[in-house]
Amino acid sequence: MKKALIVFGGWDGHEPVQVSQLCEAALKRNGFEVEMSDTLDAFLDGEKLKKLDLIVPVWTMGSIKREQLTPVLEAVKSGVGIAGCHGGMCDAFRQETEWQFMTGGQWVAHPLNDGRLYTVNIIDQNPITAGLADFEVRSEKYYMHVDPAIRVMATTAFEDYDGAVMPVTWTKLYGKGRVFYTSLGHHADILAMPQSLQMMERGMLWAAGQWQTEIGLPFAKAYALSLA
């Protein structure tokens, strides 16, 4: 049986309890044994972390101690998967650049704030996005700094920033570990949308080793396709 650890907390505005419960339910229906924790001290035991298949952080902002952070980085480098959404993974621990390097991105802004209607464009059909078409969401629209090493599955365009194309959902590798992220999920109801939840659920499975292939388009190719 695969094992996952979900660690939730940080800023309450992102509904970390409800989001973590959605992730827990998705993993359990796929046969995972899931441990839930509301403290970053869950990261202290590096040897325990290395025995997991997946880590799911749901922790926006705040700070993390070096003795909590280092075991997570080492576990993922060794081959443990990590998967997350919205600010719960890519707006956590803003001072920790190595965390950002691992996850593949960092939130910068959400122009017009919550309630913005925008389109998520699916640009690659793969086991995570299979059957999905472009869809609309009314939520925060994340403008991010992103690592060009990511592999992109979904994008959105910022018309108010000269049409800049921003990755929404991606994968990458960190050492031997698989990393999955989607910027959707400002509140639990957004993550619970069928399209969002499908990508999150399948992304967690991929990060935990379900499919033995790289998934997503290389960043440069994804960007070129988005302009075609």
N, C-alpha and C positions, 0 to 999 in steps of 0.2 A: 504494500500500500504506500502510495506517495505521501509525503509529509510537507505541510506548508505552515508557515508562521505569518500571521497578520498582526501588525503592530499599528495601533491607531491612537490618535490624539492630536495635539497642536491646536490650531485655530478652530473653534467650534462652528464658525460660519460655513465650513465645507462639510458639515454633518459627518464627521469621521466615524461615529458609531454606526449610523445607518449605511454608509458606503461600505464599511468593513463587513457588515452583515450581509450585504448583497454579494460581496466577494466570497465570503464564507459559504453561503448557500450554493454559489456556482461551483466552488471547488468540491464541496461535499457531494453534489449530485454527479460529480465525475470520479467519485471514489477516493477522494483525498481524506487523510486525517489532518484536521486543522486545529492549530493552537492559536488562541486569541490573547493579545496582551495590550494593556493600555499604558505601558511604561517602556521607555527606551532601554531600560536595564535588561529587557529581553534579548538585547544584542550583545550582552557582556560575554556570554559563553561561546567563544569562537568554535570550539570543537563540536558543540551541539549544533551550531548554525551550519557547519560543513556537512552534517548528516541529513540536512533538509534537501528537498527538491526545489522549494520555492519560498521566497520571502516577498510579502506584499506590504509595503509601507503605505499608511494612510495618515500622514502627519504633515500638516501645512505649517510652515514657518517654525518659529522656535529655534532652539539650539541643541546641539548634540555634543556630548563630551568625547574626547579623543578615544577613551577606552570603550565607548559604545560604538563609535564609527568604524574604527579599524577592523574589528571582527567581521562587520558586514562587508566591507570592501574585500577583505581576504577571502571570505566565504564565496562571494560572487566570482572573484578571480579564479577560485579553485573549481568552479563549475556549477554552483548553486544558481538557479534562476531568480530573477527579480522582476516584478511587474507592478505597475501602478497607474494612477490616473490623475489628471488635473493637478491642482496644487499639492495633493497628497504625496506626490513623488517628485515633481519638477518645480515645486516652490517650497521645498523643505530645506531647512538649514542653509540659508542664503549665503553664509560666510564660508561654506565648505565647498571649495572648487572641485575637489576630488569626487565628492558626491555628484556634482553636476556632470563631471566627465564620465562617471559611471552611467548615469541615467540618460545622457544624451541631450539634455536641454535644461533651460532655466527660464521661468516666466519673466517677462519684462513688463507687459502692460495688457489691459483688456479695454481697448478704446470703446467708449459708449457704455461701459460697465455691463451689468446683468440685463437680460431681457432683449438682447440684440438678436435679430433673426439673420441667420447666415446659412450657407450651404456647405456641407461636407462633401467633397468630391473623392470618390473611391477611384484610385488610379492604378491599382494592382489587384487582380483576383488571385487569391492564394488560400490556403486552408483557414486563415483567420478571417478573411473578408468574403469567402465564397458565398454567392447568392445576394450580396449586398449591392444596391445601386446608390447613386448620390441621394442624400437626404438633407432635410432642413432641420435646424435645431434653434430654439430660442433660449439663449443662455449667454454666459461670458464667452467672448471670442479671444483666445489666447494668442498674443504676439510674443514670440519667444526667441531667445538665443539658442541656436541648435548646432550640434556637432555635425560636420559634413560626413562623418563616418556612419551616420544613421541610414537605415533602409526604410523607405517611406511607403506607406500603403494608402494614406488619405491626406488630403490637403484642404486648405481654404484660402480664398483670396481676400486681401485687404484693399478694397477699392479706395479707401481714404489714405492709403500709403502707397500711392502710385501702382496699385494692383499687385503689391508684393504677395507672393505665394508662400504660405506658411504650412509646414507639416503639422498634421493633427494626430496621426497615429504612426508609430514607427517601431522598429526593432533595431538592436545593435548587439555587438558582443563586447564584453568587458573581461579580458583574460579569456578563460574558458566558459564564463557565465553568459547566459542569454538574458537580454534586457528587452522588456516590452513596455510601451507607454502609449497612452492616449490622453489628449488634453481635454476630452469630454469628461463631465462629471462634477460640475460646480456644486450641484446638490444631488442627493440620492435619486430624485426623480429623473434627472438627466442621464445618470448612469443606467437607470432602469429602463430607458428607452430600448426597444428591441435591437436596434442597430448598435447602440453603444454597448449594451450588455453582451451582445454576441462577440464584438471585437474584444472586450475585456475578458470574457470567459475563455475564448479561444486563445487570446494572447497569453493568459496565465498558463494554459496548458502547453503552449509552445515553449514558453520560458522554462517550464518544468521538464521539458524534454520529450513532449508528445510526438513532434515531427522532427526527424533528423535532417532537416534542411534549413538553409537560410531563407528567410521570408521577407518580402518587401523589395522595392526597387532601390538601387544605389541612388544617393542623394542627387547627384548631377543629372542622371537620367530622369529621375522623378520630376525634377524642376523643369527640364526640357520638355517633357510630356505635358506638364501643366500649362506651358505657354503655347503648345501646338494648337 
